[in-house]
Amino acid sequence: MDSAKNIKPVLELRDLHKSFGDNHVLKGFNLKLYEGENLVVMGKSGSGKSVMVKCLVGLLQPDSGSIKIKDQDITAMGQKELDVLRTEIGFLFQGSALYDSMTVRENLEFPLRRHKDKIQNFQDTETLVKEALENVGLANAIDLMPSELSGGMQRRVALARALILKPQIIMYDEPTTGLDPITAKEIIQLMRTIQLKYHTSSLIITHDVDCARVISNRMILLVDGINYAEGTFAELSNSKDPQIQAFFKN
């Protein structure tokens, strides 16, 4: 997004390092996510994608570097401050991560109960839950259990839960993994619809080339712990660099 270079990013990773003993996973990784864009990060298995995400959400502390979300450095935050900031971020987990013992309604009510101060009219949770489910086309599933849903429906419910606090930033961790091609396309289209409707800024971690092609405004390729290459899908897929071409070969 060349036009965004003079705009302050909503999320920024700068010179991020993380090691586990002698295993240096992140070696100075950099990333900027701008308002309203879909940024895809692609990396091979073991490249450090999961470690980067865990650092981003505060589950791991980087060895050095900074992580700024809405101009706040989360590496310097206490747990209470971090919990408040997390309400500004929706997270779609790779396996949907719905609570098996809760209905769809109860899964969506869970973040509302945890963050009552975030909701001006907390008594009207029913409206918020129904709105979130309507956004993903599952209004009729409100009283079903996760076990009664297909994999694609579970992913939609998980997305509804990620949206219910109306976050400005959404992080998608392998959103199409485990889905058949038709359902994967439906989820990708839904992600685009959400971006247009709510003007969200989305960070999408994926190895799905089709997903990246359709959803990305910009891409970063994570290789050997650094952002090896950055650009649009067209720019990167047309590169002659063997390291880059390896991402786009079937």
C-alpha positions as CSV (number, residue, x, y, z in Angstrom):
1,M,0.0,0.0,0.0
2,D,2.3,2.8,-1.3
3,S,-0.3,5.4,-0.4
4,A,-0.2,4.3,3.2
5,K,3.5,5.0,3.8
6,N,2.8,8.4,5.3
7,I,0.0,7.1,7.5
8,K,0.7,5.9,11.0
9,P,0.1,2.1,11.2
10,V,-2.5,0.6,13.6
11,L,-0.1,-2.2,14.3
12,E,3.7,-2.3,14.0
13,L,6.3,-4.9,14.7
14,R,9.8,-3.5,14.7
15,D,13.1,-5.6,14.7
16,L,11.4,-8.5,16.6
17,H,13.7,-11.3,17.9
18,K,12.7,-14.5,19.6
19,S,14.9,-17.5,20.3
20,F,14.4,-20.8,22.2
21,G,17.8,-21.8,23.3
22,D,20.0,-22.1,20.2
23,N,16.9,-22.0,17.9
24,H,16.6,-18.4,16.6
25,V,13.1,-18.2,15.2
26,L,12.6,-14.5,14.7
27,K,15.7,-12.6,13.6
28,G,14.6,-9.0,13.3
29,F,11.1,-9.3,11.8
30,N,9.3,-6.1,10.8
31,L,5.6,-5.6,9.9
32,K,3.2,-2.6,9.5
33,L,-0.5,-3.0,9.3
34,Y,-2.4,0.1,8.1
35,E,-6.0,1.1,8.7
36,G,-8.5,-0.7,6.5
37,E,-6.1,-3.1,4.7
38,N,-5.8,-6.8,4.6
39,L,-2.2,-7.8,5.2
40,V,-1.3,-11.4,4.5
41,V,1.8,-13.0,6.1
42,M,2.9,-16.2,4.5
43,G,5.6,-18.6,5.7
44,K,6.5,-22.2,5.4
45,S,6.0,-24.6,8.4
46,G,8.5,-23.8,11.1
47,S,9.2,-20.3,9.7
48,G,8.0,-18.5,12.9
49,K,4.4,-17.6,12.0
50,S,3.0,-19.0,15.2
51,V,5.7,-17.5,17.3
52,M,5.1,-14.1,15.8
53,V,1.3,-14.4,16.5
54,K,1.9,-15.5,20.1
55,C,4.2,-12.5,20.6
56,L,1.5,-10.2,19.0
57,V,-1.2,-11.3,21.4
58,G,1.1,-11.3,24.5
59,L,1.4,-15.1,25.0
60,L,5.1,-14.9,24.4
61,Q,7.5,-12.1,25.3
62,P,10.0,-11.3,22.5
63,D,13.7,-11.2,23.4
64,S,14.0,-7.8,21.8
65,G,12.1,-5.4,19.5
66,S,8.8,-3.6,19.9
67,I,5.2,-4.4,19.2
68,K,2.9,-1.4,18.9
69,I,-0.9,-1.7,18.6
70,K,-2.6,1.7,18.1
71,D,0.7,3.3,19.1
72,Q,0.9,1.5,22.4
73,D,3.9,-0.8,23.1
74,I,2.4,-4.0,24.4
75,T,5.8,-5.4,25.5
76,A,5.8,-2.7,28.2
77,M,2.2,-3.4,29.4
78,G,1.0,-5.1,32.5
79,Q,-1.6,-7.8,32.3
80,K,-4.5,-5.4,33.1
81,E,-3.5,-3.0,30.4
82,L,-3.0,-5.8,27.9
83,D,-6.5,-7.2,28.6
84,V,-8.1,-3.8,27.9
85,L,-6.2,-3.5,24.6
86,R,-7.2,-7.0,23.6
87,T,-10.8,-5.8,23.4
88,E,-9.8,-3.8,20.3
89,I,-8.6,-6.9,18.6
90,G,-10.7,-9.8,17.2
91,F,-8.9,-13.1,16.8
92,L,-10.1,-16.0,14.6
93,F,-8.2,-19.1,15.8
94,Q,-7.1,-21.8,13.4
95,G,-9.4,-24.4,14.9
96,S,-12.3,-22.0,15.6
97,A,-11.8,-22.7,19.4
98,L,-15.5,-22.7,20.3
99,Y,-16.4,-23.9,23.8
100,D,-17.9,-27.3,23.3
101,S,-20.1,-27.2,26.3
102,M,-21.7,-23.8,25.3
103,T,-24.4,-23.1,22.7
104,V,-23.6,-20.7,19.9
105,R,-25.4,-18.0,21.9
106,E,-23.3,-18.6,25.0
107,N,-20.1,-18.7,23.0
108,L,-20.9,-15.2,21.7
109,E,-22.0,-13.9,25.1
110,F,-18.8,-15.0,26.7
111,P,-16.6,-12.0,25.6
112,L,-19.5,-9.7,26.4
113,R,-19.6,-11.0,30.0
114,R,-15.8,-10.6,30.3
115,H,-15.8,-7.0,29.1
116,K,-19.0,-5.4,30.4
117,D,-17.4,-2.0,30.5
118,K,-16.9,-2.2,26.7
119,I,-20.6,-2.5,26.0
120,Q,-22.6,0.7,26.8
121,N,-25.9,-1.2,27.1
122,F,-24.9,-4.6,28.4
123,Q,-28.5,-5.6,29.0
124,D,-29.1,-5.8,25.3
125,T,-26.7,-8.7,24.6
126,E,-29.4,-10.4,22.6
127,T,-29.2,-7.7,19.9
128,L,-25.4,-7.9,19.8
129,V,-25.4,-11.7,19.5
130,K,-28.1,-11.7,16.7
131,E,-26.3,-8.9,14.8
132,A,-23.0,-10.8,14.9
133,L,-24.6,-14.0,13.7
134,E,-26.5,-12.2,10.9
135,N,-23.2,-10.8,9.7
136,V,-22.0,-14.4,9.1
137,G,-25.3,-15.8,7.8
138,L,-26.0,-18.0,10.8
139,A,-28.9,-16.3,12.6
140,N,-30.8,-19.6,12.8
141,A,-27.9,-21.4,14.6
142,I,-28.1,-19.3,17.8
143,D,-29.2,-22.2,20.0
144,L,-27.2,-25.0,18.5
145,M,-24.2,-26.7,20.1
146,P,-20.8,-26.6,18.3
147,S,-21.0,-30.3,17.7
148,E,-24.2,-29.7,15.6
149,L,-22.3,-27.4,13.2
150,S,-20.2,-28.2,10.2
151,G,-16.6,-27.1,10.1
152,G,-17.5,-24.1,7.9
153,M,-20.3,-23.1,10.3
154,Q,-18.0,-23.4,13.3
155,R,-15.5,-21.1,11.5
156,R,-18.4,-18.6,10.9
157,V,-19.5,-18.6,14.5
158,A,-15.9,-18.1,15.6
159,L,-15.7,-15.1,13.3
160,A,-19.0,-13.8,14.7
161,R,-17.4,-14.0,18.2
162,A,-14.3,-12.2,17.0
163,L,-16.5,-9.4,15.7
164,I,-18.9,-9.0,18.6
165,L,-16.9,-6.4,20.5
166,K,-16.6,-4.5,17.2
167,P,-12.7,-4.5,17.1
168,Q,-10.7,-2.3,14.8
169,I,-8.2,-5.0,14.1
170,I,-8.8,-8.7,13.3
171,M,-6.2,-11.4,13.3
172,Y,-6.9,-14.5,11.2
173,D,-4.8,-17.6,12.0
174,E,-5.0,-19.9,8.9
175,P,-8.7,-19.1,8.3
176,T,-9.2,-21.7,5.6
177,T,-7.3,-24.6,7.1
178,G,-9.3,-27.9,7.2
179,L,-12.1,-26.5,5.0
180,D,-13.2,-27.9,1.6
181,P,-12.5,-25.6,-1.3
182,I,-16.1,-24.3,-1.6
183,T,-16.4,-23.6,2.1
184,A,-12.9,-22.0,2.1
185,K,-14.1,-19.6,-0.7
186,E,-17.2,-18.7,1.3
187,I,-15.0,-17.8,4.3
188,I,-12.7,-15.7,2.2
189,Q,-15.6,-13.8,0.7
190,L,-17.0,-13.3,4.2
191,M,-13.7,-11.8,5.3
192,R,-13.9,-9.4,2.4
193,T,-17.4,-8.4,3.3
194,I,-16.5,-7.8,6.9
195,Q,-13.6,-5.6,5.8
196,L,-15.8,-3.5,3.6
197,K,-18.7,-3.2,6.1
198,Y,-16.6,-2.4,9.2
199,H,-13.4,-1.0,7.6
200,T,-11.4,-3.3,9.7
201,S,-7.6,-3.7,9.6
202,S,-6.9,-7.4,9.1
203,L,-3.7,-9.4,9.6
204,I,-4.1,-12.8,8.0
205,I,-1.6,-15.7,8.6
206,T,-2.0,-18.3,5.9
207,H,-0.2,-20.7,3.7
208,D,-3.2,-20.8,1.3
209,V,-2.1,-19.2,-1.9
210,D,-5.7,-18.8,-3.2
211,C,-6.7,-17.1,0.0
212,A,-3.8,-14.7,-0.3
213,R,-4.6,-13.9,-3.9
214,V,-8.2,-13.0,-3.2
215,I,-8.0,-11.4,0.2
216,S,-4.7,-9.5,0.3
217,N,-4.1,-5.8,-0.3
218,R,-0.4,-6.5,0.6
219,M,1.7,-9.5,1.5
220,I,4.8,-10.2,3.6
221,L,6.8,-13.4,3.1
222,L,8.4,-14.7,6.3
223,V,11.6,-16.6,5.5
224,D,14.4,-17.5,8.0
225,G,12.9,-15.2,10.7
226,I,12.7,-12.0,8.7
227,N,10.3,-10.3,6.3
228,Y,12.1,-11.6,3.2
229,A,9.8,-9.9,0.7
230,E,6.9,-7.5,0.7
231,G,4.4,-6.4,-2.0
232,T,1.1,-7.1,-3.7
233,F,0.2,-10.6,-4.7
234,A,0.9,-9.8,-8.4
235,E,4.3,-8.3,-7.6
236,L,5.4,-11.2,-5.5
237,S,3.9,-14.0,-7.7
238,N,5.7,-12.5,-10.7
239,S,9.1,-12.3,-9.0
240,K,12.0,-14.3,-10.5
241,D,13.5,-14.9,-7.0
242,P,13.5,-18.6,-6.3
243,Q,12.9,-18.1,-2.6
244,I,9.7,-16.1,-3.5
245,Q,8.6,-18.3,-6.3
246,A,8.6,-21.3,-3.9
247,F,5.6,-19.9,-2.2
248,F,3.5,-19.8,-5.4
249,K,4.3,-23.2,-6.9
250,N,1.6,-25.9,-6.6
